[in-house]
Amino acid sequence: MALFFTSDTHFDDPRVLKIDRRPFPSLAAHDEALIERWNAVVGPADTIWHLGDFARASRPNVEALLARLNGEKHLIIGNNDPETTVTAKGWASTQHYAEMEIDGTLFVICHYPFRTWNKIGKKSVDLHGHSHGKLTPIPRQYDLGVDAWDYRPVTLAEVLAKRRRGSARTTTTAADDAAAAGN
């Protein structure tokens, strides 16, 4: 069993094709591609946390979508998750915020990126969505939206490895980490 994270799938939301310029010819193609990519990495026995903006659809359509997606699904509610999404059958839990400790590290999980968060001075990590890969992160902060991850869920190991490899948008220095730890 593996643990996965994702955000900002925006299933059944036609605005996402224009606003975020996603490379799909139609909303149906977008949704099918995201379902395929989800199920290619997440197995039925895995756990996945969706960090908000899952879908804008009727409750029956959200429930049908959840039934097609692998894994035990937890929802961190986003600003584009209507009641039909939040109350749909198929979620193991729904909440606005969560904290979890993994291998001795505290992970703070919310749809929105924080400027500061619980135990930031003790090396805790902020996992978020909402910014669609457009926000320059601060140390120990990770955007888990599909726009930043080839339209698929990711493991923590993948997220942390990307930061270590470094890219123009996510490179931090030891001085950055030390400055953040002083908060």
Backbone hydrogen bonds, N-H to C=O, Kabsch-Sander energy under -0.5 kcal/mol:
donor,donor_aa,acceptor,acceptor_aa,energy
4,F,47,T,-2.8
5,F,154,V,-2.5
6,T,49,W,-1.9
7,S,144,L,-0.6
8,D,52,G,-2.8
10,H,53,D,-2.6
11,F,54,F,-2.9
13,D,10,H,-1.3
16,V,13,D,-1.7
17,L,14,P,-0.9
18,K,14,P,-0.7
18,K,15,R,-0.5
19,I,15,R,-2.8
20,D,16,V,-1.4
22,R,16,V,-0.8
24,F,22,R,-2.0
30,H,26,S,-2.2
31,D,27,L,-2.8
32,E,28,A,-2.4
33,A,29,A,-2.3
34,L,30,H,-2.4
35,I,31,D,-2.2
36,E,32,E,-2.5
37,R,33,A,-2.6
38,W,34,L,-2.3
39,N,35,I,-2.6
40,A,36,E,-1.3
41,V,37,R,-0.8
41,V,38,W,-1.2
42,V,38,W,-2.9
43,G,41,V,-0.5
46,D,43,G,-1.5
47,T,2,A,-2.7
48,I,72,E,-2.9
49,W,4,F,-2.3
50,H,48,I,-0.6
50,H,74,H,-3.3
51,L,6,T,-3.4
51,L,49,W,-0.6
56,R,11,F,-2.0
62,V,58,S,-2.6
63,E,59,R,-2.7
64,A,60,P,-2.1
65,L,61,N,-2.2
66,L,62,V,-2.8
67,A,63,E,-1.9
68,R,64,A,-1.0
68,R,65,L,-0.7
69,L,65,L,-1.0
69,L,66,L,-0.6
72,E,46,D,-3.0
73,K,71,G,-0.7
73,K,90,G,-0.5
74,H,48,I,-2.5
75,L,93,S,-2.7
76,I,50,H,-3.2
76,I,74,H,-0.5
77,I,75,L,-0.6
77,I,95,Q,-2.6
81,D,78,G,-1.4
85,T,82,P,-1.5
86,V,82,P,-2.2
87,T,83,E,-2.5
88,A,85,T,-0.9
91,W,88,A,-0.9
92,A,73,K,-4.0
93,S,73,K,-0.8
95,Q,75,L,-2.1
98,A,109,I,-2.2
100,M,107,F,-2.2
102,I,100,M,-0.5
102,I,105,T,-2.7
105,T,102,I,-2.0
107,F,100,M,-3.1
108,V,106,L,-0.5
108,V,125,V,-3.4
109,I,98,A,-3.2
109,I,107,F,-0.5
110,C,127,L,-1.9
111,H,96,H,-0.6
120,I,117,W,-1.7
122,K,119,K,-1.7
123,K,120,I,-1.3
124,S,119,K,-1.8
125,V,106,L,-2.6
126,D,140,R,-2.7
127,L,108,V,-3.0
127,L,125,V,-0.6
128,H,142,Y,-2.4
129,G,111,H,-2.0
131,S,129,G,-1.8
134,K,131,S,-2.0
141,Q,138,I,-1.2
142,Y,126,D,-2.7
144,L,128,H,-3.6
144,L,142,Y,-0.6
146,V,7,S,-2.5
148,A,145,G,-1.5
149,W,146,V,-1.0
151,Y,146,V,-2.8
152,R,149,W,-1.1
154,V,5,F,-2.7
159,V,155,T,-1.9
160,L,156,L,-3.0
161,A,157,A,-2.1
162,K,158,E,-2.0
163,R,159,V,-1.5
164,R,160,L,-1.8
165,R,161,A,-2.4
166,G,162,K,-1.7
170,T,167,S,-0.8
171,T,167,S,-1.6
177,D,173,T,-2.2
178,A,174,A,-2.5
179,A,175,A,-2.5
180,A,176,D,-2.4
181,A,177,D,-2.2
182,G,178,A,-0.9
182,G,179,A,-0.6
183,N,180,A,-1.6
